[in-house]
Amino acid sequence: MIAGIAVPVEQYLRTAYDPDCEYIDGQVVERSAGEYPHSRLQGLLYAYFLRRRKPWNITPIIVQRVQVAPTTFLIPDIYVLSGPEPRTKIVTEPPLIWIEILSSEDRPVRVNRKVRKVIQFGAAYVWVIDPETLDSYVTTKNGEYDLADATLRIAESGIVAPLRGIDED
């Protein structure tokens, strides 16, 4: 699969890529599948949110195509919706939390561009995490801040998601 190949949106939507690719303004764009630290943290975080879905009234989703604009489909590592499961095959509603776990191939400019698109789409929180160091930051429509203690807290929902010790949960 060649990154940046132009195809109509209809073709993208009916094509299965392995690993799945994003679609940005008419271009199919490869995304890194990540290495073991990425995969491990992704699984741990997904399981953490999944176990708490009922008390927090959320639906965590893993590696899902999300239509963030008419000609843009992005794929988060983890997507956390408020409320029940989506009713469509392609998610089109903004999430409460969009989680990006960095891989060694990720470049800051590309990650920042994606974060901006996701915030413009209406995501309340975008959490970007380095799986090696657990350094992370959160972006909202009001700005960006580091998580010094590696714990995401969303007061209005009761969500508290720590990175350190998550494998002991």
C-alpha positions in Angstrom: 0.0 0.0 0.0 1.4 3.3 -1.0 0.8 6.2 1.3 -0.9 9.2 -0.2 -2.6 7.4 -3.1 -5.7 9.3 -4.4 -9.0 7.4 -4.4 -12.6 8.5 -4.3 -14.2 8.4 -0.8 -16.6 5.6 -1.9 -13.7 3.3 -2.8 -11.9 4.0 0.5 -15.1 3.1 2.4 -15.5 -0.2 0.7 -11.8 -1.2 0.8 -10.3 -3.2 3.7 -6.7 -2.1 4.3 -4.3 -4.1 6.6 -3.6 -2.2 8.8 -6.4 0.2 8.2 -5.5 3.5 6.6 -6.8 7.0 7.2 -8.4 9.1 4.4 -7.6 12.8 4.3 -9.0 15.0 1.5 -9.0 12.3 -1.2 -5.8 10.6 -0.2 -5.4 7.2 1.5 -2.7 7.7 4.2 -1.0 4.8 5.9 -0.8 4.9 9.7 1.7 3.2 11.9 0.4 0.0 13.5 2.8 0.5 16.4 5.2 -1.7 18.2 4.6 -3.8 21.4 4.7 -0.9 23.9 2.1 0.9 21.8 -0.1 -2.2 21.5 0.2 -3.1 25.2 -0.8 0.3 26.4 -3.6 0.5 23.9 -5.0 -2.8 25.2 -4.6 -1.9 28.8 -6.3 1.5 28.4 -9.2 0.0 26.3 -9.7 -2.7 29.0 -9.6 0.0 31.8 -12.3 2.1 30.1 -14.3 -1.0 29.1 -14.5 -2.2 32.7 -15.8 1.2 33.8 -18.2 1.8 30.9 -21.4 1.5 32.9 -20.6 3.6 36.0 -19.1 6.3 33.7 -21.8 5.9 31.0 -19.2 5.6 28.2 -18.5 3.4 25.2 -14.8 2.8 24.5 -14.0 1.8 20.9 -10.7 0.6 19.5 -9.2 1.4 16.0 -12.4 2.7 14.4 -12.8 4.8 11.3 -14.3 8.1 12.3 -15.6 10.6 9.8 -14.3 14.0 11.1 -15.2 16.0 7.9 -16.9 15.1 4.6 -13.6 14.0 3.0 -11.6 13.0 6.1 -11.7 9.7 8.0 -9.3 9.3 10.9 -8.5 6.3 13.1 -7.9 6.8 16.8 -6.1 4.3 18.9 -9.0 4.5 21.4 -12.2 6.4 21.0 -14.4 7.0 24.1 -18.0 8.1 23.4 -20.3 9.5 26.1 -23.4 7.3 26.3 -24.4 4.1 24.4 -22.7 2.4 21.4 -23.0 4.1 18.0 -25.7 3.0 15.6 -23.7 3.4 12.5 -20.7 1.5 11.0 -18.7 4.6 10.6 -18.7 6.9 13.7 -19.6 10.5 13.0 -20.2 11.9 16.4 -17.4 13.6 18.4 -16.0 11.7 21.3 -15.6 12.6 24.9 -12.0 11.3 24.6 -9.8 10.6 21.6 -6.6 8.8 22.5 -3.5 8.7 20.4 -0.6 6.5 21.5 2.6 7.5 19.8 4.7 5.0 17.8 8.4 5.4 16.8 7.2 6.4 13.3 5.0 9.3 14.5 6.2 12.8 13.7 5.2 15.8 15.8 3.9 17.9 12.9 1.7 15.0 11.7 0.4 14.3 15.3 -0.3 18.0 15.9 -2.2 18.3 12.6 -4.3 15.3 13.6 -5.0 16.7 17.0 -6.1 20.0 15.5 -8.5 18.2 13.1 -9.9 16.1 16.0 -10.5 19.2 18.2 -12.2 21.0 15.2 -14.4 17.9 14.8 -15.6 18.5 18.4 -13.7 16.0 20.6 -13.8 17.3 24.2 -10.4 15.8 25.1 -7.5 14.5 22.9 -5.0 12.5 25.0 -1.6 11.9 23.4 0.6 9.4 25.1 4.2 8.2 24.8 4.0 4.5 25.6 7.7 4.3 26.6 7.8 7.1 29.1 4.1 7.6 29.9 4.6 11.3 29.3 1.3 12.6 28.0 -0.6 15.8 27.3 -4.2 16.7 26.7 -5.7 19.1 24.2 -9.1 20.7 24.5 -10.8 23.5 22.7 -9.3 25.8 25.4 -5.7 24.7 25.0 -3.2 22.1 25.9 -1.7 20.9 29.2 0.7 18.2 30.3 -0.4 15.5 32.7 2.4 15.6 35.2 1.1 12.6 37.2 0.1 10.7 34.0 -3.5 10.6 35.0 -6.4 11.9 32.9 -9.2 13.4 35.1 -12.5 14.6 33.8 -14.3 16.0 36.8 -17.8 16.3 35.3 -17.9 12.6 34.3 -16.0 11.1 37.2 -13.4 9.7 34.9 -10.0 9.1 36.4 -7.6 7.2 34.1 -4.0 6.6 35.4 -1.3 5.4 33.2 1.0 4.3 36.0 -0.1 1.1 37.6 -2.8 0.5 35.0 -1.5 -3.0 34.4 -2.1 -3.8 38.1 -5.8 -2.9 37.9 
